Amino acid sequence: MGKTTTSINLAASLATLEKKVLLVDCDPQANASSGIGVDVGKIESSVYESMIGKRTFAKISAPPHRHRGAGCRALAVNLSGADVELLQMERREFVIKEMLAVVKDDYDYILIDCSPSLGLTTVNALTAADSVIIPCSASISPSKASRSCSTRSA
């Protein structure tokens, strides 16, 4: 419904305004990363390795990529098993928030692109966020879902 497209274009627009932008790709399909030119097949480590404690976030930071003339960074992920691994962790809802705390001051904006499910990875992203954009169509069902999400997060 345009989540990844919104993330990519917002990151590129902010970078065009000379803002430092980190685009964190928390969708197992890694479309945000590939969408800005990252060859996801060549990524050696990702957000997943940081989330489960195998690597520090600083060691997985991707080099800058150019998208529509704007520089931004994306971290492709291999999150197919992340929700299962997170179930066994203490403070499992705060893993991404704590992971990003290390680099938060290095960026003007950190955008987190999520999958459409409300699994633990998405809950982590929402916990880490200062604000949320939920792209949806103008029909009644997405409107009800958006209200439900905002009620639960309050």
SULJOJO-V341294 format. One record per pair of residues at least 4 apart in sequence whose ideal C-beta (glycine too) atoms are under 7 Angstrom apart, sorted by sequence separation. I is the first residue (numbers start at 1). GAP is how many residues later the second one is. If there is no record, write none. Layout:
# SULJOJO-V341294
i = [I:I]
gap = [GAP:GAP]
This chain:
# SULJOJO-V341294
i = [2:3:4:5:6:7:8:9:10:11:12:13:15:27:30:31:32:34:45:47:48:55:57:66:81:82:83:94:95:96:97:100:103:118:120:121:122:123:124:125:140:141:142:143:144:145:146:147:148:149:150:14:25:27:33:49:50:55:66:67:87:117:118:137:15:34:49:50:86:89:104:126:136:14:25:33:50:64:65:115:25:64:65:114:23:64:65:86:11:30:45:50:100:136:49:62:114:11:61:62:134:23:47:62:112:46:45:60:134:7:112:112:26:4:24:8:38:7:4:8:38:126:4:8:37:47:92:96:100:36:37:46:48:95:96:37:46:47:48:93:97:4:36:46:48:51:93:97:46:96:43:52:87:94:48:86:93:36:38:40:83:83:36:38:83:82:33:32:57:61:79:33:51:58:51:57:58:30:57:30:51:23:25:28:50:23:25:21:22:23:24:25:26:28:25:28:16:26:16:12:15:12:15:15:12:8:12:11:22:32:22:20:21:24:26:27:20:21:24:26:27:28:20:21:22:23:24:25:26:27:19:19:21:23:14:26:26:11:10:7:7:4:3:3:6:6:3:2:1:1:1]
gap = [4:4:4:4:4:4:4:4:4:4:4:4:4:4:4:4:4:4:4:4:4:4:4:4:4:4:4:4:4:4:4:4:4:4:4:4:4:4:4:4:4:4:4:4:4:4:4:4:4:4:4:5:5:5:5:5:5:5:5:5:5:5:5:5:6:6:6:6:6:6:6:6:6:7:7:7:7:7:7:7:8:8:8:8:9:9:9:9:10:10:10:10:10:10:11:11:11:12:12:12:12:13:13:13:13:14:15:15:15:16:16:17:21:23:23:24:24:25:27:27:27:27:28:28:28:28:28:28:28:29:29:29:29:29:29:30:30:30:30:30:30:31:31:31:31:31:31:31:32:32:33:33:33:33:34:34:34:36:36:36:36:37:38:38:38:39:41:42:42:42:42:43:44:44:45:45:45:46:46:47:48:49:49:49:49:50:50:51:51:51:51:51:51:51:52:52:53:53:54:55:55:56:56:57:58:59:60:61:81:81:85:86:86:86:86:86:87:87:87:87:87:87:88:88:88:88:88:88:88:88:89:90:90:90:95:95:99:100:101:104:106:109:110:111:127:129:132:133:134:135:136]
